[in-house]
Amino acid sequence: MSVRQADISNKPVVFRQATATGRIVLKRKTLELIKKGKLEKGDPLAISKTMAILGVKKTPEMLALCHPLRIENVNVVEEPLEDSIEVTVTVSAHEKTGVEMEALTAVSVALLNIWDVVKAYEKDEDGQYPTTKLEAIRVVEKVKRNGRA
C-alpha cells in the first residue's frame, strides 16, 4: 500500500471556510473554579484559545498528508455550559484545498489544553478521570465559493 498527498496543482484558489466544534465534560466543581478564576495553572480558556490558533498553524506538521495553507482567519469561541465547555473554531483561507482538518485540529488541541489545566481537579481518589471526557468533535459547516469572503 502506498501513501501520497493529494495532487491539488490543477485546482483553483477559492474561498474556503470550515467550522468545527467539540466539548469537554467536566465536574461542576471544576467549572465553578474556572468561572471564579481559581485554578493553579491559570485560565484554561485563554490558554486553550491561544493553543487552538497555534494548532491551526501546526496542522500540516501533525497530519502527514495535509498541505501547508495560508490561513487568513481563525475564530475561537469557548462556551462554558452546565456540565462542559464547548469549543467552536472557524478557519478561513483562499486556497486550493479545504480547511476542515485545521478546524478539527484546533478544537482538539483546545480541548486537550483545557484538560491539562484542570486535570488536578478532575481526578478521583485513585488518580483516574471517571467523568472527564472529550465529546462530539466534528465539522459543523464547510464553505467553498469563488470570490472574496
Phi, psi and omega in degrees: 000134180255165177231134176208147178286145179300139178275111180250012186300330182262004180275145178281154173281123178222167177290131179233137175213142176219142176239130177235156180216163176186172180215157174243124178275128183229162174294148178300324179298319178295317179298322177295319178297321177298311181300325182273355180068038187250024181268138183303318184278352180111197185277108182295334181286320177294317180296314183292326178295314178299316183287332174298316179297316177297322178301321176300312183294330184264001184308313181296340177279339183257334180247113193306325187254007178282138175280144171292133183238157174267090182290133181258331180204142173227126177239124181244126177238127179243128183234109174292128178249185183298322184233011187195177170236127178259134178242130177234130182234131174244129182239137177222153180193159168260108188211177178269349182218160187289168183243018182292326179293326177294318179294316179296319178298316181299315179298314181299315180295319178299313181295320178295324178291323175299313180303315181300319182289327185258000189302326180297331182270345183265343182291147171270187183295342178262006180079017181259169180242074187289338183243345182283132178200153173266137183221156165053039175284120186199162173275127180256342177200142176225132182236138176216120179206153176286155177089183181278156180293000000 
